[in-house]
Amino acid sequence: MTKPADKCNHAARKYISLGPHFRIDADNPQFGERGKLSYLLYSYTDDEDKHAEFLSADGTWSVFNDRSIEIVGGAKNEADKGQDVTIVAKTGELVIQADGNGAVRIKGPNIVIEATEDLDLKAGRNITFTSDDKVVVTSNQMDIAATSGNVAKGFAIDLVSQAFSGSFVGADVLLKLIGGASPIKLPFLG
């Protein structure tokens, strides 16, 4: 909560205006959401697109920008495969979030996602793997739970196979009647 101006000690505050579009404000005693500001850099364009970066009393550094933010590094690095940009979260989570309808894209000739413990992929709708060559899955144990699709049919865990398991009606007969594909043949299933 903002502290009233008449209750603040403004003696330590330094305020510098460098033209109409850029200001530096240091040791502003008025409280923001995270306490007083150690410093604030504020600027805006002729089209009134605003930019602010500041350090709050709780140690949070914040950057706000009305338009895009671009970080480019490594133009003069000599190592072809060195790290040009590094983002490290020392103790907590690292969150990259797109709040609008845009996608989060990671592009590069090779992408490695490495977890020292668990890797969870969650989607509200579909997960699609597409490869021009091959997809390799290597694991000590793999569990598949599905009620439809060619993998479920190949393992006979699809809903049709489960509904008629133990009966004289085979899944192949039912699939012909309802127009489904034949179960896939997996060499390790026989």
C-alpha positions in Angstrom: 0.0 0.0 0.0 1.2 3.5 -0.8 2.4 5.5 2.1 0.9 9.1 2.2 3.4 11.7 0.9 3.1 13.8 4.2 4.2 10.7 6.2 7.4 10.1 4.1 10.9 11.1 4.8 12.0 12.5 1.4 15.5 13.7 2.5 17.3 10.6 1.0 15.3 10.7 -2.2 17.1 11.6 -5.5 15.0 12.4 -8.6 16.6 13.1 -11.9 14.7 14.0 -15.1 16.7 13.7 -18.3 14.3 15.3 -20.8 10.6 14.7 -21.1 10.8 11.0 -21.7 13.2 9.6 -19.1 13.4 9.7 -15.3 15.5 8.2 -12.5 14.0 8.0 -9.1 16.2 6.6 -6.2 15.2 5.9 -2.6 11.6 6.9 -3.1 10.1 6.5 0.4 6.5 6.0 -0.8 5.6 2.4 -0.6 4.6 0.3 -3.6 3.1 -3.2 -3.6 6.5 -4.6 -2.4 7.7 -1.8 -0.2 9.6 1.4 -1.0 11.5 1.5 -4.3 15.3 1.5 -4.1 15.4 2.8 -7.6 13.0 3.3 -10.6 13.9 3.9 -14.2 10.9 5.2 -16.2 10.6 6.2 -19.8 8.0 6.5 -22.5 7.9 7.1 -26.2 6.1 9.8 -28.3 3.3 7.2 -28.8 3.1 6.9 -25.0 4.4 3.3 -24.8 5.8 3.0 -21.3 8.8 1.2 -19.8 9.7 0.9 -16.1 12.2 -1.1 -14.2 12.7 -1.0 -10.5 14.0 -2.7 -7.4 11.6 -3.0 -4.5 12.5 -3.1 -0.8 11.8 -6.9 -0.7 14.6 -7.4 -3.3 12.3 -8.0 -6.3 13.6 -6.5 -9.6 10.7 -5.8 -12.0 10.6 -4.9 -15.6 7.4 -3.7 -17.3 7.2 -2.7 -21.0 4.2 -1.9 -23.1 5.6 -3.5 -26.2 8.1 -6.3 -26.9 11.2 -7.2 -24.9 14.2 -8.5 -26.7 17.3 -10.1 -25.1 20.2 -10.8 -27.5 23.6 -12.0 -26.5 26.7 -13.7 -27.8 27.4 -11.8 -31.0 31.1 -11.7 -30.2 31.5 -15.0 -28.4 34.2 -17.1 -29.8 32.8 -20.6 -28.9 30.3 -21.8 -31.5 28.3 -23.8 -28.9 28.8 -21.7 -25.7 26.0 -20.3 -23.6 25.0 -16.9 -24.9 22.0 -16.3 -22.6 21.6 -18.0 -19.2 18.6 -17.8 -16.9 19.0 -19.3 -13.5 16.5 -19.7 -10.6 18.6 -20.4 -7.6 16.0 -21.8 -5.1 12.5 -21.5 -6.6 10.6 -22.1 -9.8 11.3 -20.6 -13.2 8.1 -19.8 -14.9 7.6 -18.8 -18.5 4.0 -17.9 -19.2 2.0 -16.6 -22.2 -1.2 -15.2 -20.8 -2.7 -14.3 -24.2 -3.6 -16.6 -27.0 0.0 -16.9 -28.2 2.3 -19.9 -28.0 5.4 -20.5 -26.0 8.0 -21.3 -28.7 11.5 -22.7 -28.2 13.4 -22.9 -31.5 16.9 -24.2 -32.4 18.7 -26.8 -34.4 18.7 -29.2 -31.4 16.6 -28.8 -28.2 17.5 -30.7 -25.1 15.1 -30.8 -22.1 16.9 -32.4 -19.2 15.4 -33.1 -15.7 17.5 -34.5 -12.9 14.3 -36.0 -11.5 10.9 -36.0 -13.2 9.7 -34.5 -16.5 6.0 -34.0 -16.7 4.2 -33.0 -19.9 0.6 -31.9 -19.4 -1.9 -30.6 -21.9 -5.5 -29.5 -21.6 -6.1 -31.0 -25.0 -3.6 -32.8 -27.3 0.0 -33.7 -27.2 1.5 -34.3 -30.7 4.9 -35.8 -31.5 5.9 -35.3 -35.2 9.2 -36.4 -36.6 10.6 -36.6 -40.2 12.7 -39.6 -39.2 11.9 -41.6 -36.0 10.7 -41.4 -32.5 12.7 -43.4 -29.9 11.4 -44.1 -26.4 13.8 -45.8 -24.0 12.8 -46.6 -20.5 13.1 -49.3 -17.8 9.3 -49.3 -17.4 6.5 -47.8 -19.6 2.8 -47.7 -18.7 0.1 -46.8 -21.2 -3.4 -46.1 -20.2 -5.9 -45.5 -23.0 -9.4 -46.4 -24.1 -9.0 -45.9 -27.8 -6.4 -45.4 -30.6 -4.1 -47.9 -32.4 -1.8 -48.3 -29.4 -4.7 -49.2 -27.1 -6.0 -51.7 -29.7 -2.5 -53.2 -30.1 -2.3 -53.8 -26.4 -6.0 -54.9 -26.3 -6.7 -52.2 -23.6 -9.2 -50.3 -25.8 -12.8 -50.1 -24.7 -14.0 -52.6 -27.4 -11.5 -55.2 -26.4 -12.2 -54.8 -22.7 -16.0 -54.9 -23.1 -15.9 -58.2 -24.9 -12.9 -59.8 -23.2 -13.6 -63.4 -22.2 -16.5 -63.7 -24.8 -16.6 -65.6 -28.0 -16.8 -62.3 -30.0 -13.3 -61.2 -31.0 -12.1 -57.6 -31.3 -11.3 -58.1 -35.0 -15.0 -59.0 -35.7 -16.3 -56.0 -33.8 -13.9 -53.6 -35.4 -15.0 -54.7 -38.9 -18.7 -54.1 -37.8 -18.1 -50.6 -36.4 -15.5 -49.6 -39.0 -12.4 -49.3 -36.8 -8.9 -50.1 -37.8 -7.4 -53.5 -37.1 -5.3 -53.8 -33.9 -1.7 -53.0 -34.6 0.7 -55.9 -34.5 3.5 -55.4 -32.0 6.4 -57.9 -32.4 6.9 -58.4 -28.6 3.2 -59.3 -28.1 3.2 -62.3 -30.4 
